[in-house]
Amino acid sequence: MSDGRAPLLVLALVTHASDIPSEVRERFADAATGLADDPRLIVVRTCNRVELYAATGGSVEGASLPGEPTLPLRLPDLPAGGRRLEGAAAARPPFTLAAGLDSVVVGEDQILHQLRDCLSERHLAGFDACSGSLDQPLGRIEDPAALDPVLERMFQIALRIGRETRSWREGPPRSLADVALDGLERRIGPLLGRTVLVVGAGRMGRLAALGASRRRARVLVTNRSWDRAAALAYDAGGAPVPYGPAAPVPACDGIVIAIAGQWSLGADGAMALVRAGRPVVDLSSPPALAAGLRMALGARYASAYYLARSPPDRPSGRPVHRH
């Protein structure tokens, strides 16, 4: 016999770089993030996607928690090109994402790190909403800040799938930074003896700098923080260079950008970038270069959006399970 409660519905609003430009995804992300402290919601935000997952009863518009019709759940508008998935279909994206099947580089580790970070940030937001208490167990329905148990379980299973699939990988992992460096080599040839400028000293910037170093390139690193740029340059066997509107763009053969926000180039730096003829791969989302500068660079500019629309970088070799 029914208890009168609406059936639980898991819903996903999915926006991906292969279908939606970064500026549109960012507007959706801003709207979704504003709702992210609701225990029925979790937002997954990576370089190439923004996805919102909701556990709700009944219909989505004006939906409510099962048995609690007084708690409405309003979701942001899905931009054109986005996908709306319900039920079992809504559970598939986190699983394929964690397994690395829905990535420019199949099986890359960074996407699993990003998914884990999204879940960790959601947990921290829950703790903050509970006045910073770390004593309340996650998953308890009476805890108003806890992530809905269905979503919590779904994402924990996704992370487990991600770890298991990577135990079958043979050889060193590849990342989006490796694809960026491959793109530079297609334009200028092997990086041996070439100079590569890496803009950014975060996780992806580090992968790009160390990857370029392994290819025997001379690595230059620029970043808002000089100390971080110097530390990464040291690890890559390269050198730090100044950052900012007044800083010149150093002589180099190719550039990889991986920062949050725009690269603060002055007018002289932007003009030098256009005139120098260097290929630029921008892994930032949204793009780190202004639209006008991207247009001026033309075919020499490749973005994360472009990479996401390219054929996936497939693994080769025989999978080997590592216990």
Phi and psi in degrees as GROMACS dihedral restraints (atoms count N, CA, C in turn):
[ dihedral_restraints ]
;  ai    aj    ak    al  type     phi  dphi    fc
    3     4     5     6     1   -72.0    20    10
    4     5     6     7     1   143.8    20    10
    6     7     8     9     1   -92.9    20    10
    7     8     9    10     1     8.9    20    10
    9    10    11    12     1    86.4    20    10
   10    11    12    13     1    -2.1    20    10
   12    13    14    15     1   -83.6    20    10
   13    14    15    16     1   149.1    20    10
   15    16    17    18     1   -73.3    20    10
   16    17    18    19     1   144.3    20    10
   18    19    20    21     1   -64.7    20    10
   19    20    21    22     1   146.8    20    10
   21    22    23    24     1   -70.9    20    10
   22    23    24    25     1   133.8    20    10
   24    25    26    27     1  -123.8    20    10
   25    26    27    28     1   125.5    20    10
   27    28    29    30     1   -98.9    20    10
   28    29    30    31     1   127.4    20    10
   30    31    32    33     1  -127.9    20    10
   31    32    33    34     1   144.9    20    10
   33    34    35    36     1  -128.8    20    10
   34    35    36    37     1   134.1    20    10
   36    37    38    39     1  -109.5    20    10
   37    38    39    40     1   114.5    20    10
   39    40    41    42     1  -116.2    20    10
   40    41    42    43     1   125.1    20    10
   42    43    44    45     1  -124.8    20    10
   43    44    45    46     1   131.6    20    10
   45    46    47    48     1  -131.6    20    10
   46    47    48    49     1   149.6    20    10
   48    49    50    51     1   -62.5    20    10
   49    50    51    52     1   -24.0    20    10
   51    52    53    54     1   -69.2    20    10
   52    53    54    55     1   -17.3    20    10
   54    55    56    57     1  -123.6    20    10
   55    56    57    58     1   -21.9    20    10
   57    58    59    60     1  -133.8    20    10
   58    59    60    61     1   127.2    20    10
   60    61    62    63     1   -60.5    20    10
   61    62    63    64     1   156.3    20    10
   63    64    65    66     1   -61.5    20    10
   64    65    66    67     1   -37.7    20    10
   66    67    68    69     1   -62.3    20    10
   67    68    69    70     1   -37.6    20    10
   69    70    71    72     1   -70.9    20    10
   70    71    72    73     1   -40.9    20    10
   72    73    74    75     1   -62.1    20    10
   73    74    75    76     1   -38.3    20    10
   75    76    77    78     1   -66.4    20    10
   76    77    78    79     1   -36.9    20    10
   78    79    80    81     1   -65.3    20    10
   79    80    81    82     1   -41.4    20    10
   81    82    83    84     1   -63.8    20    10
   82    83    84    85     1   -40.5    20    10
   84    85    86    87     1   -62.0    20    10
   85    86    87    88     1   -41.7    20    10
   87    88    89    90     1   -61.9    20    10
   88    89    90    91     1   -42.7    20    10
   90    91    92    93     1   -66.7    20    10
   91    92    93    94     1   -40.3    20    10
   93    94    95    96     1   -70.0    20    10
   94    95    96    97     1   -40.3    20    10
   96    97    98    99     1   -64.8    20    10
   97    98    99   100     1   -30.1    20    10
   99   100   101   102     1   -64.5    20    10
  100   101   102   103     1   -15.4    20    10
  102   103   104   105     1  -107.6    20    10
  103   104   105   106     1     3.6    20    10
  105   106   107   108     1   -71.3    20    10
  106   107   108   109     1   -10.0    20    10
  108   109   110   111     1   -88.1    20    10
  109   110   111   112     1    -0.3    20    10
  111   112   113   114     1   -73.8    20    10
  112   113   114   115     1   127.9    20    10
  114   115   116   117     1   -63.0    20    10
  115   116   117   118     1   -15.5    20    10
  117   118   119   120     1   -87.7    20    10
  118   119   120   121     1     0.0    20    10
  120   121   122   123     1  -127.6    20    10
  121   122   123   124     1   150.1    20    10
  123   124   125   126     1  -144.7    20    10
  124   125   126   127     1   139.6    20    10
  126   127   128   129     1  -111.4    20    10
  127   128   129   130     1   128.1    20    10
  129   130   131   132     1  -105.4    20    10
  130   131   132   133     1   121.1    20    10
  132   133   134   135     1  -130.6    20    10
  133   134   135   136     1   114.8    20    10
  135   136   137   138     1  -127.6    20    10
  136   137   138   139     1  -174.6    20    10
  138   139   140   141     1   -59.2    20    10
  139   140   141   142     1   -36.3    20    10
  141   142   143   144     1  -112.6    20    10
  142   143   144   145     1     1.6    20    10
  144   145   146   147     1  -152.8    20    10
  145   146   147   148     1   153.0    20    10
  147   148   149   150     1  -131.8    20    10
  148   149   150   151     1   122.2    20    10
  150   151   152   153     1  -131.0    20    10
  151   152   153   154     1   135.0    20    10
  153   154   155   156     1  -115.4    20    10
  154   155   156   157     1   127.9    20    10
  156   157   158   159     1  -114.5    20    10
  157   158   159   160     1   136.1    20    10
  159   160   161   162     1  -132.6    20    10
  160   161   162   163     1   138.0    20    10
  162   163   164   165     1  -107.1    20    10
  163   164   165   166     1   113.4    20    10
  165   166   167   168     1  -147.7    20    10
  166   167   168   169     1   159.7    20    10
  168   169   170   171     1  -100.3    20    10
  169   170   171   172     1   143.2    20    10
  171   172   173   174     1    73.5    20    10
  172   173   174   175     1  -151.3    20    10
  174   175   176   177     1   -73.4    20    10
  175   176   177   178     1   162.2    20    10
  177   178   179   180     1   -78.7    20    10
  178   179   180   181     1   -50.2    20    10
  180   181   182   183     1   -66.4    20    10
  181   182   183   184     1   122.4    20    10
  183   184   185   186     1    68.0    20    10
  184   185   186   187     1    25.3    20    10
  186   187   188   189     1   -74.0    20    10
  187   188   189   190     1   167.2    20    10
  189   190   191   192     1  -143.1    20    10
  190   191   192   193     1   165.1    20    10
  192   193   194   195     1   -63.9    20    10
  193   194   195   196     1   147.2    20    10
  195   196   197   198     1   -55.0    20    10
  196   197   198   199     1   126.5    20    10
  198   199   200   201     1    80.3    20    10
  199   200   201   202     1    -0.1    20    10
  201   202   203   204     1  -131.6    20    10
  202   203   204   205     1    71.2    20    10
  204   205   206   207     1   -66.2    20    10
  205   206   207   208     1    -8.0    20    10
  207   208   209   210     1   -85.8    20    10
  208   209   210   211     1    -3.7    20    10
  210   211   212   213     1  -108.5    20    10
  211   212   213   214     1    91.3    20    10
  213   214   215   216     1   -72.0    20    10
  214   215   216   217     1   149.8    20    10
  216   217   218   219     1  -122.1    20    10
  217   218   219   220     1   109.6    20    10
  219   220   221   222     1  -104.9    20    10
  220   221   222   223     1   130.9    20    10
  222   223   224   225     1  -110.7    20    10
  223   224   225   226     1   151.2    20    10
  225   226   227   228     1   -67.7    20    10
  226   227   228   229     1   157.4    20    10
  228   229   230   231     1   -66.4    20    10
  229   230   231   232     1   137.3    20    10
  231   232   233   234     1   -83.0    20    10
  232   233   234   235     1   123.2    20    10
  234   235   236   237     1   -68.6    20    10
  235   236   237   238     1   158.4    20    10
  237   238   239   240     1   -57.4    20    10
  238   239   240   241     1   133.5    20    10
  240   241   242   243     1    97.6    20    10
  241   242   243   244     1   -12.9    20    10
  243   244   245   246     1   -79.8    20    10
  244   245   246   247     1   165.9    20    10
  246   247   248   249     1  -118.5    20    10
  247   248   249   250     1   139.4    20    10
  249   250   251   252     1  -113.2    20    10
  250   251   252   253     1   118.9    20    10
  252   253   254   255     1  -120.8    20    10
  253   254   255   256     1   146.2    20    10
  255   256   257   258     1  -132.3    20    10
  256   257   258   259     1   154.4    20    10
  258   259   260   261     1    63.4    20    10
  259   260   261   262     1  -134.9    20    10
  261   262   263   264     1   -61.2    20    10
  262   263   264   265     1   -34.7    20    10
  264   265   266   267     1   -63.2    20    10
  265   266   267   268     1   -31.1    20    10
  267   268   269   270     1   -73.9    20    10
  268   269   270   271     1   -21.2    20    10
  270   271   272   273     1   -84.5    20    10
  271   272   273   274     1   -18.6    20    10
  273   274   275   276     1   -68.8    20    10
  274   275   276   277     1   -42.4    20    10
  276   277   278   279     1   -55.4    20    10
  277   278   279   280     1   -43.9    20    10
  279   280   281   282     1   -62.3    20    10
  280   281   282   283     1   -33.4    20    10
  282   283   284   285     1   -70.4    20    10
  283   284   285   286     1   -47.7    20    10
  285   286   287   288     1   -67.8    20    10
  286   287   288   289     1   -33.7    20    10
  288   289   290   291     1   -65.0    20    10
  289   290   291   292     1   -48.7    20    10
  291   292   293   294     1   -63.5    20    10
  292   293   294   295     1   -36.1    20    10
  294   295   296   297     1   -73.7    20    10
  295   296   297   298     1   -10.3    20    10
  297   298   299   300     1    80.7    20    10
  298   299   300   301     1    19.5    20    10
  300   301   302   303     1   -86.8    20    10
  301   302   303   304     1   -18.1    20    10
  303   304   305   306     1  -112.3    20    10
  304   305   306   307     1    49.5    20    10
  306   307   308   309     1  -131.3    20    10
  307   308   309   310     1   157.4    20    10
  309   310   311   312     1   -59.3    20    10
  310   311   312   313     1   -39.6    20    10
  312   313   314   315     1  -110.1    20    10
  313   314   315   316     1   109.0    20    10
  315   316   317   318     1   -63.7    20    10
  316   317   318   319     1   127.9    20    10
  318   319   320   321     1    82.0    20    10
  319   320   321   322     1    10.3    20    10
  321   322   323   324     1   -62.8    20    10
  322   323   324   325     1   148.4    20    10
  324   325   326   327     1   -76.7    20    10
  325   326   327   328     1   -31.2    20    10
  327   328   329   330     1   -60.0    20    10
  328   329   330   331     1   -36.1    20    10
  330   331   332   333     1   -67.5    20    10
  331   332   333   334     1   -33.3    20    10
  333   334   335   336     1   -69.9    20    10
  334   335   336   337     1   -39.4    20    10
  336   337   338   339     1   -61.3    20    10
  337   338   339   340     1   -42.3    20    10
  339   340   341   342     1   -65.3    20    10
  340   341   342   343     1   -39.7    20    10
  342   343   344   345     1   -65.3    20    10
  343   344   345   346     1   -42.1    20    10
  345   346   347   348     1   -63.3    20    10
  346   347   348   349     1   -39.5    20    10
  348   349   350   351     1   -64.4    20    10
  349   350   351   352     1   -39.8    20    10
  351   352   353   354     1   -60.0    20    10
  352   353   354   355     1   -43.4    20    10
  354   355   356   357     1   -68.4    20    10
  355   356   357   358     1   -40.2    20    10
  357   358   359   360     1   -64.1    20    10
  358   359   360   361     1   -42.5    20    10
  360   361   362   363     1   -64.1    20    10
  361   362   363   364     1   -35.6    20    10
  363   364   365   366     1   -65.7    20    10
  364   365   366   367     1   -39.7    20    10
  366   367   368   369     1   -63.5    20    10
  367   368   369   370     1   -42.8    20    10
  369   370   371   372     1   -65.3    20    10
  370   371   372   373     1   -37.5    20    10
  372   373   374   375     1   -62.6    20    10
  373   374   375   376     1   -36.5    20    10
  375   376   377   378     1   -65.6    20    10
  376   377   378   379     1   -40.9    20    10
  378   379   380   381     1   -63.8    20    10
  379   380   381   382     1   -42.4    20    10
  381   382   383   384     1   -60.5    20    10
  382   383   384   385     1   -40.5    20    10
  384   385   386   387     1   -66.8    20    10
  385   386   387   388     1   -20.8    20    10
  387   388   389   390     1   -97.0    20    10
  388   389   390   391     1    31.1    20    10
  390   391   392   393     1    61.2    20    10
  391   392   393   394     1    33.1    20    10
  393   394   395   396     1    77.4    20    10
  394   395   396   397     1    11.5    20    10
  396   397   398   399     1   -74.8    20    10
  397   398   399   400     1   128.7    20    10
  399   400   401   402     1  -102.0    20    10
  400   401   402   403     1     7.6    20    10
  402   403   404   405     1   -92.6    20    10
  403   404   405   406     1   -12.5    20    10
  405   406   407   408     1   -85.7    20    10
  406   407   408   409     1   124.1    20    10
  408   409   410   411     1   -67.3    20    10
  409   410   411   412     1   141.4    20    10
  411   412   413   414     1   -69.2    20    10
  412   413   414   415     1   148.3    20    10
  414   415   416   417     1    93.1    20    10
  415   416   417   418     1    -6.8    20    10
  417   418   419   420     1   -79.2    20    10
  418   419   420   421     1   126.9    20    10
  420   421   422   423     1   -62.5    20    10
  421   422   423   424     1   -31.0    20    10
  423   424   425   426     1   -75.1    20    10
  424   425   426   427     1   -10.1    20    10
  426   427   428   429     1   -84.3    20    10
  427   428   429   430     1   108.8    20    10
  429   430   431   432     1   -66.5    20    10
  430   431   432   433     1   -17.3    20    10
  432   433   434   435     1   -96.9    20    10
  433   434   435   436     1   -11.7    20    10
  435   436   437   438     1   -70.2    20    10
  436   437   438   439     1   146.0    20    10
  438   439   440   441     1   -65.7    20    10
  439   440   441   442     1   141.2    20    10
  441   442   443   444     1   -50.2    20    10
  442   443   444   445     1   133.3    20    10
  444   445   446   447     1   -55.4    20    10
  445   446   447   448     1   -34.0    20    10
  447   448   449   450     1   -65.8    20    10
  448   449   450   451     1   -45.0    20    10
  450   451   452   453     1   -67.8    20    10
  451   452   453   454     1   -40.8    20    10
  453   454   455   456     1   -58.0    20    10
  454   455   456   457     1   -47.0    20    10
  456   457   458   459     1   -65.2    20    10
  457   458   459   460     1   -40.9    20    10
  459   460   461   462     1   -61.0    20    10
  460   461   462   463     1   -43.6    20    10
  462   463   464   465     1   -77.2    20    10
  463   464   465   466     1   -31.0    20    10
  465   466   467   468     1   -65.5    20    10
  466   467   468   469     1   -38.9    20    10
  468   469   470   471     1   -64.4    20    10
  469   470   471   472     1   -40.6    20    10
  471   472   473   474     1   -60.1    20    10
  472   473   474   475     1   -44.0    20    10
  474   475   476   477     1   -64.0    20    10
  475   476   477   478     1   -37.8    20    10
  477   478   479   480     1   -64.6    20    10
  478   479   480   481     1   -42.3    20    10
  480   481   482   483     1   -59.9    20    10
  481   482   483   484     1   -42.9    20    10
  483   484   485   486     1   -60.2    20    10
  484   485   486   487     1   -43.6    20    10
  486   487   488   489     1   -65.9    20    10
  487   488   489   490     1   -40.5    20    10
  489   490   491   492     1   -66.5    20    10
  490   491   492   493     1   -44.1    20    10
  492   493   494   495     1   -63.5    20    10
  493   494   495   496     1   -35.1    20    10
  495   496   497   498     1   -72.9    20    10
  496   497   498   499     1   -18.0    20    10
  498   499   500   501     1   -71.7    20    10
  499   500   501   502     1   -11.0    20    10
  501   502   503   504     1   -98.4    20    10
  502   503   504   505     1     0.2    20    10
  504   505   506   507     1   -77.1    20    10
  505   506   507   508     1   141.2    20    10
  507   508   509   510     1  -110.2    20    10
  508   509   510   511     1   133.6    20    10
  510   511   512   513     1    86.1    20    10
  511   512   513   514     1   174.1    20    10
  513   514   515   516     1   -69.4    20    10
  514   515   516   517     1   149.7    20    10
  516   517   518   519     1   -70.7    20    10
  517   518   519   520     1   150.1    20    10
  519   520   521   522     1  -108.0    20    10
  520   521   522   523     1   157.6    20    10
  522   523   524   525     1  -134.6    20    10
  523   524   525   526     1   175.9    20    10
  525   526   527   528     1   -62.2    20    10
  526   527   528   529     1   -30.2    20    10
  528   529   530   531     1   -63.8    20    10
  529   530   531   532     1   -36.5    20    10
  531   532   533   534     1   -64.3    20    10
  532   533   534   535     1   -38.6    20    10
  534   535   536   537     1   -64.8    20    10
  535   536   537   538     1   -38.7    20    10
  537   538   539   540     1   -62.6    20    10
  538   539   540   541     1   -43.4    20    10
  540   541   542   543     1   -67.4    20    10
  541   542   543   544     1   -36.3    20    10
  543   544   545   546     1   -59.3    20    10
  544   545   546   547     1   -40.8    20    10
  546   547   548   549     1   -62.7    20    10
  547   548   549   550     1   -39.9    20    10
  549   550   551   552     1   -63.2    20    10
  550   551   552   553     1   -42.1    20    10
  552   553   554   555     1   -65.8    20    10
  553   554   555   556     1   -32.3    20    10
  555   556   557   558     1   -65.2    20    10
  556   557   558   559     1   -27.8    20    10
  558   559   560   561     1   -89.2    20    10
  559   560   561   562     1   -37.6    20    10
  561   562   563   564     1  -121.2    20    10
  562   563   564   565     1    -1.3    20    10
  564   565   566   567     1    90.5    20    10
  565   566   567   568     1  -174.9    20    10
  567   568   569   570     1   -53.2    20    10
  568   569   570   571     1   145.5    20    10
  570   571   572   573     1   -81.1    20    10
  571   572   573   574     1    -6.7    20    10
  573   574   575   576     1   -54.0    20    10
  574   575   576   577     1   119.0    20    10
  576   577   578   579     1    80.4    20    10
  577   578   579   580     1    -4.7    20    10
  579   580   581   582     1   -86.7    20    10
  580   581   582   583     1   164.2    20    10
  582   583   584   585     1  -109.2    20    10
  583   584   585   586     1   124.4    20    10
  585   586   587   588     1  -116.0    20    10
  586   587   588   589     1   127.1    20    10
  588   589   590   591     1   -94.9    20    10
  589   590   591   592     1   124.2    20    10
  591   592   593   594     1  -107.4    20    10
  592   593   594   595     1   121.0    20    10
  594   595   596   597     1  -100.5    20    10
  595   596   597   598     1   107.7    20    10
  597   598   599   600     1   120.3    20    10
  598   599   600   601     1   141.3    20    10
  600   601   602   603     1  -125.1    20    10
  601   602   603   604     1    22.6    20    10
  603   604   605   606     1   -81.7    20    10
  604   605   606   607     1  -160.8    20    10
  606   607   608   609     1   -60.7    20    10
  607   608   609   610     1   -47.8    20    10
  609   610   611   612     1   -73.8    20    10
  610   611   612   613     1   -36.5    20    10
  612   613   614   615     1   -61.3    20    10
  613   614   615   616     1   -39.2    20    10
  615   616   617   618     1   -63.6    20    10
  616   617   618   619     1   -43.8    20    10
  618   619   620   621     1   -60.7    20    10
  619   620   621   622     1   -40.1    20    10
  621   622   623   624     1   -66.9    20    10
  622   623   624   625     1   -44.1    20    10
  624   625   626   627     1   -65.4    20    10
  625   626   627   628     1   -46.4    20    10
  627   628   629   630     1   -68.7    20    10
  628   629   630   631     1   -35.4    20    10
  630   631   632   633     1   -65.2    20    10
  631   632   633   634     1   -41.3    20    10
  633   634   635   636     1   -65.1    20    10
  634   635   636   637     1   -37.5    20    10
  636   637   638   639     1   -63.9    20    10
  637   638   639   640     1   -40.5    20    10
  639   640   641   642     1   -64.0    20    10
  640   641   642   643     1   -26.2    20    10
  642   643   644   645     1   -88.0    20    10
  643   644   645   646     1    10.7    20    10
  645   646   647   648     1    68.4    20    10
  646   647   648   649     1    30.4    20    10
  648   649   650   651     1   -87.1    20    10
  649   650   651   652     1   158.4    20    10
  651   652   653   654     1   -85.4    20    10
  652   653   654   655     1   125.4    20    10
  654   655   656   657     1  -107.2    20    10
  655   656   657   658     1   128.8    20    10
  657   658   659   660     1  -112.2    20    10
  658   659   660   661     1   139.3    20    10
  660   661   662   663     1  -126.8    20    10
  661   662   663   664     1   130.5    20    10
  663   664   665   666     1  -126.5    20    10
  664   665   666   667     1   144.3    20    10
  666   667   668   669     1  -160.9    20    10
  667   668   669   670     1   157.1    20    10
  669   670   671   672     1   -56.8    20    10
  670   671   672   673     1   -38.5    20    10
  672   673   674   675     1   -93.8    20    10
  673   674   675   676     1   116.4    20    10
  675   676   677   678     1   -62.8    20    10
  676   677   678   679     1   -39.3    20    10
  678   679   680   681     1   -61.2    20    10
  679   680   681   682     1   -42.6    20    10
  681   682   683   684     1   -68.4    20    10
  682   683   684   685     1   -39.0    20    10
  684   685   686   687     1   -62.1    20    10
  685   686   687   688     1   -42.8    20    10
  687   688   689   690     1   -66.1    20    10
  688   689   690   691     1   -40.0    20    10
  690   691   692   693     1   -64.8    20    10
  691   692   693   694     1   -44.0    20    10
  693   694   695   696     1   -68.4    20    10
  694   695   696   697     1   -40.9    20    10
  696   697   698   699     1   -60.6    20    10
  697   698   699   700     1   -39.0    20    10
  699   700   701   702     1   -61.7    20    10
  700   701   702   703     1   -46.3    20    10
  702   703   704   705     1   -63.2    20    10
  703   704   705   706     1   -31.5    20    10
  705   706   707   708     1   -91.3    20    10
  706   707   708   709     1     2.2    20    10
  708   709   710   711     1    70.0    20    10
  709   710   711   712     1    25.4    20    10
  711   712   713   714     1  -116.4    20    10
  712   713   714   715     1  -144.8    20    10
  714   715   716   717     1  -144.4    20    10
  715   716   717   718     1   144.6    20    10
  717   718   719   720     1   -81.9    20    10
  718   719   720   721     1   152.1    20    10
  720   721   722   723     1  -132.6    20    10
  721   722   723   724     1   155.7    20    10
  723   724   725   726     1   -62.4    20    10
  724   725   726   727     1   154.1    20    10
  726   727   728   729     1  -124.4    20    10
  727   728   729   730     1   145.9    20    10
  729   730   731   732     1   130.5    20    10
  730   731   732   733     1   168.9    20    10
  732   733   734   735     1   -59.2    20    10
  733   734   735   736     1   -30.1    20    10
  735   736   737   738     1   -87.9    20    10
  736   737   738   739     1    -9.1    20    10
  738   739   740   741     1   -82.2    20    10
  739   740   741   742     1   134.4    20    10
  741   742   743   744     1   -73.1    20    10
  742   743   744   745     1   153.9    20    10
  744   745   746   747     1   -78.9    20    10
  745   746   747   748     1   118.4    20    10
  747   748   749   750     1   -68.3    20    10
  748   749   750   751     1   157.4    20    10
  750   751   752   753     1   -64.1    20    10
  751   752   753   754     1   128.4    20    10
  753   754   755   756     1  -159.0    20    10
  754   755   756   757     1   171.2    20    10
  756   757   758   759     1  -100.5    20    10
  757   758   759   760     1   -18.1    20    10
  759   760   761   762     1  -166.6    20    10
  760   761   762   763     1   158.3    20    10
  762   763   764   765     1  -132.4    20    10
  763   764   765   766     1   135.8    20    10
  765   766   767   768     1  -119.5    20    10
  766   767   768   769     1   125.4    20    10
  768   769   770   771     1  -110.4    20    10
  769   770   771   772     1   130.6    20    10
  771   772   773   774     1  -148.2    20    10
  772   773   774   775     1    78.6    20    10
  774   775   776   777     1  -135.3    20    10
  775   776   777   778     1   164.1    20    10
  777   778   779   780     1   -95.5    20    10
  778   779   780   781     1   124.5    20    10
  780   781   782   783     1    95.2    20    10
  781   782   783   784     1  -176.7    20    10
  783   784   785   786     1   -87.1    20    10
  784   785   786   787     1   148.0    20    10
  786   787   788   789     1   -73.3    20    10
  787   788   789   790     1   118.8    20    10
  789   790   791   792     1   -81.7    20    10
  790   791   792   793     1    75.1    20    10
  792   793   794   795     1   -87.9    20    10
  793   794   795   796     1   137.0    20    10
  795   796   797   798     1   -77.3    20    10
  796   797   798   799     1   176.8    20    10
  798   799   800   801     1   -60.1    20    10
  799   800   801   802     1   -41.7    20    10
  801   802   803   804     1   -65.2    20    10
  802   803   804   805     1   -40.9    20    10
  804   805   806   807     1   -65.3    20    10
  805   806   807   808     1   -41.4    20    10
  807   808   809   810     1   -64.2    20    10
  808   809   810   811     1   -41.8    20    10
  810   811   812   813     1   -65.1    20    10
  811   812   813   814     1   -40.0    20    10
  813   814   815   816     1   -64.8    20    10
  814   815   816   817     1   -36.4    20    10
  816   817   818   819     1   -64.5    20    10
  817   818   819   820     1   -39.7    20    10
  819   820   821   822     1   -70.0    20    10
  820   821   822   823     1   -42.2    20    10
  822   823   824   825     1   -75.7    20    10
  823   824   825   826     1   -25.4    20    10
  825   826   827   828     1   -72.1    20    10
  826   827   828   829     1   -22.7    20    10
  828   829   830   831     1    76.3    20    10
  829   830   831   832     1    19.3    20    10
  831   832   833   834     1   -81.7    20    10
  832   833   834   835     1   143.3    20    10
  834   835   836   837     1   -73.7    20    10
  835   836   837   838     1   143.1    20    10
  837   838   839   840     1  -128.2    20    10
  838   839   840   841     1   127.0    20    10
  840   841   842   843     1  -113.4    20    10
  841   842   843   844     1   117.8    20    10
  843   844   845   846     1  -105.7    20    10
  844   845   846   847     1   104.3    20    10
  846   847   848   849     1   -89.2    20    10
  847   848   849   850     1     1.0    20    10
  849   850   851   852     1   -76.4    20    10
  850   851   852   853     1   149.2    20    10
  852   853   854   855     1  -140.2    20    10
  853   854   855   856     1   112.8    20    10
  855   856   857   858     1   -67.8    20    10
  856   857   858   859     1   167.1    20    10
  858   859   860   861     1   -54.9    20    10
  859   860   861   862     1   144.8    20    10
  861   862   863   864     1   -82.4    20    10
  862   863   864   865     1   -15.1    20    10
  864   865   866   867     1  -103.6    20    10
  865   866   867   868     1   141.9    20    10
  867   868   869   870     1   -64.1    20    10
  868   869   870   871     1   155.5    20    10
  870   871   872   873     1   -57.6    20    10
  871   872   873   874     1   -42.1    20    10
  873   874   875   876     1   -62.4    20    10
  874   875   876   877     1   -39.2    20    10
  876   877   878   879     1   -70.9    20    10
  877   878   879   880     1   -36.5    20    10
  879   880   881   882     1   -62.8    20    10
  880   881   882   883     1   -41.1    20    10
  882   883   884   885     1   -65.6    20    10
  883   884   885   886     1   -39.2    20    10
  885   886   887   888     1   -66.5    20    10
  886   887   888   889     1   -33.1    20    10
  888   889   890   891     1   -73.2    20    10
  889   890   891   892     1   -27.1    20    10
  891   892   893   894     1    61.2    20    10
  892   893   894   895     1  -131.0    20    10
  894   895   896   897     1   -70.4    20    10
  895   896   897   898     1   -11.5    20    10
  897   898   899   900     1   -77.9    20    10
  898   899   900   901     1    -7.9    20    10
  900   901   902   903     1  -105.9    20    10
  901   902   903   904     1   131.1    20    10
  903   904   905   906     1  -128.8    20    10
  904   905   906   907     1   133.9    20    10
  906   907   908   909     1  -110.3    20    10
  907   908   909   910     1   170.5    20    10
  909   910   911   912     1   -60.1    20    10
  910   911   912   913     1   -33.9    20    10
  912   913   914   915     1   -61.7    20    10
  913   914   915   916     1   -42.7    20    10
  915   916   917   918     1   -65.0    20    10
  916   917   918   919     1   -43.8    20    10
  918   919   920   921     1   -63.3    20    10
  919   920   921   922     1   -37.0    20    10
  921   922   923   924     1   -67.4    20    10
  922   923   924   925     1   -24.7    20    10
  924   925   926   927     1   -89.3    20    10
  925   926   927   928     1    -6.5    20    10
  927   928   929   930     1   -82.9    20    10
  928   929   930   931     1   161.3    20    10
  930   931   932   933     1   -57.8    20    10
  931   932   933   934     1   139.5    20    10
  933   934   935   936     1   -59.1    20    10
  934   935   936   937     1   148.0    20    10
  936   937   938   939     1   -81.7    20    10
  937   938   939   940     1    99.1    20    10
  939   940   941   942     1   -81.3    20    10
  940   941   942   943     1   144.2    20    10
  942   943   944   945     1   -73.1    20    10
  943   944   945   946     1   155.1    20    10
  945   946   947   948     1  -122.4    20    10
  946   947   948   949     1   163.5    20    10
  948   949   950   951     1    93.1    20    10
  949   950   951   952     1   174.9    20    10
  951   952   953   954     1   -90.3    20    10
  952   953   954   955     1   124.8    20    10
  954   955   956   957     1   -61.3    20    10
  955   956   957   958     1   140.3    20    10
  957   958   959   960     1  -128.1    20    10
  958   959   960   961     1   124.3    20    10
  960   961   962   963     1   -80.0    20    10
  961   962   963   964     1   129.4    20    10
  963   964   965   966     1  -109.1    20    10
  964   965   966   967     1   115.9    20    10
